Amino acid sequence: MNAKSSPMNAKSSPSASRAWLALLRPHTLPASISPVAVAIAYALTDGTFRPLQAILALVVAVTAQTVSNVANDWFDYKKGADTDARVGFERGISKGWLSERQVLGALFFFIILLALSGLALCAVSSWWMLGVGIVVAIGALAYSAGPYPLAYHGLGEVAVFVFYGLVPVLFTYYVQAGHFPMELWHLGASMGFAGVNILVVNNYRDYAEDRCSGKRTILVIKGRDLGPRLYLACGLLSIMVLYPFYSAPGFLFLLLYLAFFMANYRRLSTQDGAALNPLLARTARALFLLAAVTIAMLYLS
């Protein structure tokens, strides 16, 4: 048994809960919860809210992200992308906290849960949504797996924008209302831009490791200096695309988000390595804050 897959000794092994939390990464779940919450709020404001469809859409979104998280750990481990030089959050399988069998079991469990929740959503909305569900499932796995893993070819940010912005907002609303209002695209884009910044922090922190392991993120391709500029651009764009919902009271809420975002941007510009781990969690919270601000703006407008 190689060093990667051998369990650590009892003294250095964490609790079972910590090992599983490291695999499932609940601190990243605002990326899937926030866009669904915004779409549900939009449905509530225009009278098209349907609770069963909304709950199932949330389950599908969270499960799809969990599949992506587990698959990313598994395939990065198998490709040797997780090394001893890693400065990011600890990963259970590469540390030996979880066995390959346990991680694969978790992956298949969440894939089955995703399939079942997706089928249930189709049954109470429209069966043509099955095609959307298949695309979402493929996207969750294709991020780090398959013949052309998106995260390894500079397309991770595009995948996040689409699958954590446009898709959950548009289709969470669609299964309730049956159509796509033009304003909804602005909401999806806003969530997408803010969600991309979680990946920007991750790739900025892991630049050296990714470069050595052959993981060609956009920062490896274009240079690490792009990181802060891309972070700033996405944060500002997440505000700008919300212009259909601007109002005088709404600007006060946007200023709250902007202040929190700019504090995060300054941290990204001045910190490095493992010091960026708290910023990744703060960036996820910024997305959640933006969702809350957007929901407030929906009701104010």
C-alpha positions in Angstrom: 0.0 0.0 0.0 1.4 3.4 -1.0 1.9 6.3 1.4 -1.0 8.2 0.1 -3.6 5.5 0.8 -2.2 4.2 4.1 -4.0 5.3 7.2 -2.3 7.7 9.5 -1.4 6.6 13.0 -4.0 7.1 15.8 -2.2 10.0 17.3 -2.3 12.1 14.1 -5.6 10.9 12.7 -8.5 13.4 13.2 -12.0 12.5 14.4 -14.3 10.8 11.9 -16.5 13.9 11.7 -13.5 16.1 10.8 -12.4 13.6 8.1 -15.8 13.6 6.5 -16.2 17.4 6.7 -12.9 17.7 5.0 -14.3 15.6 2.1 -17.7 17.2 1.9 -16.6 20.8 2.4 -19.7 22.3 3.8 -18.1 25.7 3.9 -18.5 25.8 0.1 -22.3 25.2 0.1 -23.3 28.9 -0.1 -22.2 28.5 -3.8 -25.2 26.2 -4.4 -27.7 27.5 -1.8 -27.4 31.2 -2.6 -28.6 31.1 -6.3 -31.5 28.8 -5.4 -32.5 31.1 -2.6 -32.5 34.1 -4.9 -34.6 32.3 -7.5 -37.1 31.2 -4.8 -37.3 34.8 -3.6 -38.0 36.0 -7.1 -40.8 33.4 -7.4 -42.2 34.6 -4.1 -42.3 38.2 -5.3 -44.2 37.4 -8.5 -46.6 34.9 -7.0 -45.2 31.7 -8.8 -43.7 30.1 -5.7 -44.3 26.3 -5.5 -42.8 24.9 -2.2 -42.3 21.3 -3.3 -40.5 22.2 -6.5 -38.4 24.8 -4.6 -37.3 22.3 -2.0 -36.4 19.7 -4.5 -34.4 22.2 -6.6 -32.4 23.1 -3.4 -31.7 19.4 -2.7 -30.6 18.9 -6.3 -28.3 21.9 -6.2 -26.7 21.0 -2.9 -26.3 17.3 -3.9 -24.8 18.3 -7.2 -22.2 20.4 -5.5 -21.4 17.6 -3.0 -20.9 15.2 -5.9 -18.5 17.8 -7.5 -16.6 18.3 -4.2 -16.1 14.5 -3.6 -15.3 13.8 -7.3 -12.7 16.7 -7.2 -11.0 15.2 -4.2 -11.0 11.7 -5.7 -9.7 12.6 -9.2 -7.1 15.1 -7.9 -5.9 12.3 -5.6 -5.7 9.8 -8.4 -3.9 12.3 -10.7 -1.4 13.2 -8.0 -2.5 16.8 -7.9 -2.6 16.7 -4.0 1.0 16.8 -2.8 2.8 17.2 0.5 3.2 20.9 -0.5 -0.5 21.5 -0.3 -1.4 24.7 1.6 -5.2 24.5 1.1 -7.7 22.8 3.3 -6.7 19.3 4.3 -8.2 16.5 2.1 -9.2 13.3 3.8 -8.2 10.8 1.1 -4.7 12.2 0.4 -4.1 12.4 4.2 -5.1 8.8 4.6 -8.0 9.8 6.9 -10.5 8.1 4.6 -9.9 5.0 2.4 -10.4 4.9 -1.3 -13.4 2.6 -0.7 -15.0 5.1 1.7 -14.6 8.0 -0.7 -15.9 6.0 -3.7 -18.8 4.9 -1.6 -19.6 8.5 -0.7 -19.3 9.5 -4.3 -21.8 6.8 -5.5 -24.1 7.6 -2.6 -24.4 11.2 -3.6 -24.7 10.4 -7.3 -27.7 8.2 -6.5 -29.2 10.8 -4.2 -28.7 13.4 -7.0 -30.4 11.0 -9.5 -33.4 10.4 -7.2 -33.9 14.0 -6.3 -33.6 15.0 -9.9 -36.2 12.4 -11.0 -38.5 13.6 -8.3 -38.1 17.2 -9.5 -38.9 16.1 -13.1 -42.0 14.2 -11.9 -43.5 17.3 -10.2 -42.5 19.8 -12.9 -41.6 18.6 -16.5 -39.9 15.5 -17.8 -37.8 17.5 -20.3 -36.0 18.7 -17.3 -34.4 15.3 -17.2 -32.0 16.5 -20.0 -31.0 19.5 -17.8 -30.4 17.1 -14.9 -28.1 14.9 -17.0 -26.1 18.0 -18.1 -25.8 19.1 -14.5 -24.6 15.6 -13.4 -22.1 15.5 -16.3 -20.9 19.0 -15.4 -20.4 18.0 -11.7 -18.2 15.2 -12.7 -16.5 16.8 -15.8 -15.1 19.6 -13.6 -12.2 17.3 -12.5 -12.9 14.0 -14.4 -13.3 12.6 -17.9 -11.1 13.0 -21.0 -11.1 16.8 -20.8 -11.5 17.9 -17.1 -12.5 21.5 -17.1 -10.5 22.5 -14.0 -7.3 21.2 -15.7 -7.8 23.3 -18.9 -8.5 26.8 -17.6 -12.3 26.4 -17.8 -13.1 26.0 -14.1 -14.4 29.6 -13.8 -16.7 29.2 -16.8 -18.1 26.0 -15.3 -18.7 27.8 -12.0 -20.4 30.7 -13.7 -22.7 28.4 -15.6 -23.5 25.7 -13.0 -23.4 27.8 -9.9 -25.0 30.9 -11.4 -27.1 30.7 -14.5 -28.3 27.1 -14.2 -29.6 27.1 -10.6 -31.2 30.5 -10.8 -32.9 29.9 -14.2 -34.1 26.4 -13.6 -35.1 26.8 -9.9 -37.5 29.5 -11.1 -38.6 27.6 -14.2 -39.8 24.5 -12.3 -42.0 26.8 -10.4 -43.2 29.3 -13.0 -42.6 27.5 -16.4 -40.8 30.4 -18.1 -37.6 32.5 -18.0 -38.1 36.2 -17.4 -35.3 38.4 -18.8 -34.5 39.8 -15.3 -33.7 36.3 -14.2 -30.6 36.3 -16.3 -29.2 39.2 -14.4 -29.8 37.4 -11.1 -28.0 34.3 -12.5 -25.1 36.3 -13.8 -24.7 38.1 -10.4 -24.6 34.8 -8.5 -22.3 33.3 -11.1 -19.7 36.2 -10.9 -19.7 36.1 -7.1 -19.4 32.3 -7.1 -16.4 32.4 -9.5 -14.4 34.3 -6.8 -14.5 31.3 -4.5 -12.5 29.4 -7.2 -10.3 32.4 -7.9 -9.1 32.4 -4.2 -8.7 28.6 -4.3 -6.5 28.7 -7.5 -4.6 31.8 -6.4 -3.7 30.0 -3.2 -2.8 26.7 -5.0 -0.9 28.3 -7.9 2.5 26.7 -7.1 1.1 23.3 -6.5 -1.2 23.4 -9.5 1.7 24.4 -11.7 3.9 21.6 -10.5 1.2 19.0 -10.8 0.2 20.0 -14.3 -3.2 21.4 -13.4 -3.6 24.2 -15.9 -6.0 26.6 -14.2 -6.6 30.0 -15.7 -4.0 31.5 -13.3 -1.4 28.9 -14.3 -2.1 29.7 -18.0 -2.2 33.5 -17.7 -0.1 34.1 -14.7 -0.8 34.4 -10.9 -1.0 38.2 -11.0 -4.3 37.8 -12.8 -5.9 36.5 -9.6 -6.6 39.7 -7.7 -7.6 41.5 -10.9 -10.1 38.7 -11.8 -11.4 38.7 -8.2 -12.0 42.5 -8.3 -13.6 42.3 -11.7 -16.0 39.5 -10.8 -17.0 41.2 -7.5 -17.8 44.5 -9.3 -19.7 42.7 -12.1 -21.8 40.9 -9.6 -23.1 44.3 -8.5 -23.3 45.9 -11.9 -25.5 43.2 -13.5 -28.1 43.8 -10.8 -29.1 47.2 -12.3 -32.7 46.2 -13.1 -33.3 46.0 -9.3 -31.5 49.2 -8.3 -33.4 51.5 -5.9 -32.3 54.1 -3.4 -32.9 51.9 -0.4 -31.3 49.0 -2.2 -28.0 50.9 -2.6 -27.6 50.9 1.1 -27.7 47.1 1.1 -25.3 47.0 -1.9 -22.9 49.2 0.0 -22.9 46.7 2.8 -21.9 43.9 0.4 -19.4 46.2 -1.3 -17.6 47.0 2.0 -17.3 43.3 2.9 -16.1 42.4 -0.6 -13.5 45.1 -0.7 -12.2 44.0 2.7 -11.8 40.5 1.1 -10.1 41.9 -1.9 -7.5 43.7 0.2 -6.8 40.4 2.0 -6.3 38.6 -1.3 -3.9 41.3 -2.4 -1.8 41.1 0.8 -1.9 37.5 1.9 -0.5 34.2 0.5 -0.4 30.5 1.1 -2.4 29.0 4.0 -3.3 32.5 5.2 -5.8 32.5 2.3 -7.8 29.6 3.7 -10.0 31.9 5.9 -10.5 34.2 2.9 -11.9 31.3 0.9 -14.6 30.8 3.6 -15.1 34.6 3.7 -15.6 34.7 -0.1 -18.3 32.0 0.3 -19.9 34.2 2.9 -19.7 37.2 0.6 -21.7 35.2 -1.9 -24.3 34.4 0.7 -24.4 38.1 1.8 -24.9 39.1 -1.9 -27.8 36.7 -2.1 -29.4 38.2 1.0 -28.8 41.7 -0.3 -30.3 40.7 -3.7 -33.4 39.2 -2.0 -33.8 42.5 0.0 -33.5 44.5 -3.3 -36.2 42.2 -4.9 -38.7 43.1 -2.3 -37.7 46.8 -2.3 -38.1 47.1 -6.0 
